Amino acid sequence: MTEPLLELVGINKSFGPVHVLHDVDFTVRAGEVTALVGDNGAGKSTLVKCVAGIYPTESGEIRFRGEPVTIHSPKDAADLGIEVVYQDLALADNLDVVQNMFLGRERGSRWLMDESSMERAARETLASLAVRTVKSVRTPVAALSGGQRQTVAIAKAVLWESKVVLLDEPTAALGVAQTRQVLDLVRRLAENGLGVVLISHNMADVFEVADRISTLYLGRLVADLPAKETTHSQVVELITAGRSGDLGLARPEQVTL
Amino acid sequence: MTDSPARTDTGANSGAISDFGIDTTSQSAGEAIRDYVARVRGGELGSLPALLGLGVLVLVFTMLSDNFLTLNNTANLIAQGAGKMIIAMGLVFVLLLGEIDLSAGTLSGVCASVMAMHYVRGGNLLGGMGSTVFYVFIIGMVLAAALALVMRIWAGAVLSLVAVLMAALGVPANAWLEMVLAVCVGAAIGCITGFMVAKVGVPSFVVTLALFITWQGVILQFIGEGGVFGIRNSQVLFNVANGNLSVLGSWILCVVAAGGYAAVVLGEHFTRLRKGLVTQPTLIALFKVLAVAAIAGLSTWALTVNRSPNPDLVTIQGVPYVVPIILGLLVIGTYVLNRTRYGRHIYAVGGNAEAARRAGIDVSKIRASVFVVSACAAAIGAIVYSSKAGSVDPQAGGLNTLLFAVGAAVIGGTSLFGGRGKVAHAVIGGLVLAAVENGLGLLRQPAAVVNIVTGLVLLLAATVDALSRRRAAVTTR
């Protein structure tokens, strides 16, 4: 097992009176796909947003390559090499693929962007991911299909020599062929040595690409298991009840609330 | 035309090529034209409807009136529409964010009245306004500078402070200084609008509607009921919209404009071709350059002919000064939107504000700044239309100035929903509206008809925008 790339230790987060994350410990390793599963409202998206610097955490520590770090803004996360691909993709429809991939980090001077360098880098990144779904990198995103948009969003995240990529429900809105393509891409990211976090409701997808499966249940991380030694039904039980046999939360009588 | 295969095709996993398209960098002229037709059918109309409309209008008015397509009238038409066209150019920036600036018209009137007052009063704004109003004015400008500093819009802060300095020091009357003053006052007002919209979070519709009425009052306060500031006697101020370049100057402008366009388009085209980037077909690039050169040459030739109605008594020839003004603003606006980071971020915020925020773009700063840009453009527009009228009265910038400006941008193809638009759209749309106003005037139609027709043209343009948007939404999903 490789060294943890990103480690969350004892993370807590509330929205007013609602305690969303309880002492969550979560680990991401380089070259592995870690699936983050849990029911709606379990806190998956909140956890991702804490890592991305969109929400501040209340307590707990975030370590990157063993060093404690503070992430106050999306820029801090980006500087560390943590990229998030959100469920709603965060692409501007009216801009083309290159413009979207470099949005907010345009190359060249303030007064004259270096379009050639950006276009070349965008193509190289798409090529390195063996993406060939896009007819031209100058196609506006509005003209792309759902799968192509997802691909662009993921390629955008990898463009920055990122170390950790978090994918929030990347296959939720896709058809069969497109899902296939995105899952291949997810696997390829891990093979390229990145730490990948996959949030998904789809167990088939999770078992297909994940190396480890972490389950959130009502804001608590109840289990972190290797995918190979876990069964489908165990994960479903962990998601719905928070425990499965010896795994997950302790029996109710032993729980101190 | 070389169909050079892109680098991505050489990668592994080539089995997928048949399933998905291939990344190509160049296409033949035929393909490009087919692509364009497909885009238009898909709802990306751009300024096509406006150009067609302009053609129809010119045709109709030429048939109905002998005076429409005369050299004198054409030059006049351009000068008449120029002020509103320039206001529209600034409004494009606001519309790109899906916001609206209803105050642009009366705001331009405020700039015009300050400029004219400075001229008429020999630089003594204190005397012109009265002490109370003057101090409120100064405080307002200082406040605007402070707000700009809070928003970190440095240009806005600097321009506001320049306005304060010019007013407080009482710089002597000088046409050039007065024009600078007008733009600085405009920038200051834009900072206030921008702050209210972007930082306080009041919808732009409400903020600018309130300010629309406020500025109308301010103009009245500055000029006084029934008052008029004549600026006809200032050679420079009067010439802005009424003067012409010399014949030599006109041809120099023609060469600079057409040559500059050719240099930029071809230079970029061959650089991209050499680097193997996505390019348009060389044939189309050449065609564009030649078309622009032909239009520039023909219109310069036409405008350098003596167009005076009494050629024996007076000579009127040369390209009107407003043409280089509009071309200059068009080039600057297009450059800012297409080549600078700021312009890219405007499109991004207009297309998907949440995506822009996550990409680390300061969305509220962008949102505030477009109101400053719009206000500066409105001030320049004010200089031009005041010059054309030769005076500034309490109606300056009122009436349908704003309707025309918003109309020009939308008719030209800028979307009211944000994200789509170009500065050039304002010019094309402005020409359409100027043709309507001028043509109906020549046919001796009353103001009632002019307003009804203009309003309907605007409604038509907004409908085309909404329908093409819906079509685009249907065809891409």
Interface residues (C-beta under 8 A of the other chain):
Chain A: I54 S73 P74 K75 A78 Y86 D88 L89 A90 L91 A92 D93 N94 L95 Q99 N100 L103 G104 R105 E106 R110 W111 L112 M113 E115 S116 E119 R120 R123 E124 L126 A127 S128 A130 V131 R132 T133 V134 K135 S136 V137 R138 A142 A143 L144 A177
Chain B: A6 R7 T8 D9 T10 G11 A12 N13 A16 I17 D19 F20 G21 I22 D23 T24 T25 T271 R272 K275 L277 V278 R339 T340 R341 Y342 R344 H345 Y347 A348 G350 G351 N352 E354 A355 A356 R358 A359 G360 I361 G419 R420 A472 T476
